[in-house]
């Protein structure tokens, strides 16, 4: 079991499937994102974020800067601009270290956007409760009660147990073998 000083690296906020609106290879910034999108995801200006390009599979890390609010801009600049194209779907994610106790209660903000980078919805999903079970890596993770019931209900039914054979039937079977 982890002690109270253990730190966990967790997702803090994420902008999901934003559309790259411009690339600027000669720019001095890494990423410039609409201020409203940064605020919705809880991302801070100058924060290091990971960019995952869902269109081509590229992955990179860069500093994020705030762009004009309400324009829906997602601009990739500097060397990173050579790895993405205008129109690519990207995920921007920031991670942070949290103490064990805070990590168990942490709910990252996930922002879903449309094709013009307008916020559709913001989710902050709390972690699943596993009755304080800390997996060691050797046993399977326990399922929450609702999920476990669904798995059991969907499982194929077991065949009926074989019937007990009466003593007389055993004797008949024995006589046949002789």
C-alpha positions, 0 to 999 in steps of 0.5 A: 500500500502506498504511503501518504508521501506517494505522488501519482501522475494524473491527467489534469485537463484535456482538450479532445479532438480539437482541429488544427486551424493553422501551422506556423513553422517559423513561430517562436511558440509551441502551441497557441490555443483559444483562451476559452478552450484553455480555461474550459480544460483548466490548462494554464498559459505556459504549461507543458502539454502533450499533443496527440495527433489522432489523424497521423499518430504524431505525439509531441510535447510543447508549451501552450500559449493563450490565443484570442478568446472565442476564435477557436484557434488551435495553432501549432508553431515552431518545429512541432508545426512540421509534424501536424497539418491544418485540419488534423484532429488533436488531443491536448493533455496536461498532467500533474503530480498529486498526492495519493489521497488527492489522486483518489478523488481527482476528476480531470476536466475533459473538453469535447469540441465540434469541428470549429473548436466550439465547446460541446461539453465539459466532463469532470469524471471522478475516479471509480471507487474500488473500495481502496484496493491498491492493485499490485499488478499481479491480480486483476482490477476489481469491477465496480458492482454495477459493471460486475452485475452486467458481466454476470448477466451477459455471461453464458449460462452453465450447463446443468449439473449431472444427475446423481446416479442411483446405486442400482444404476451403478450396479447395472453398469458394473454388470454390463462391463463383465 
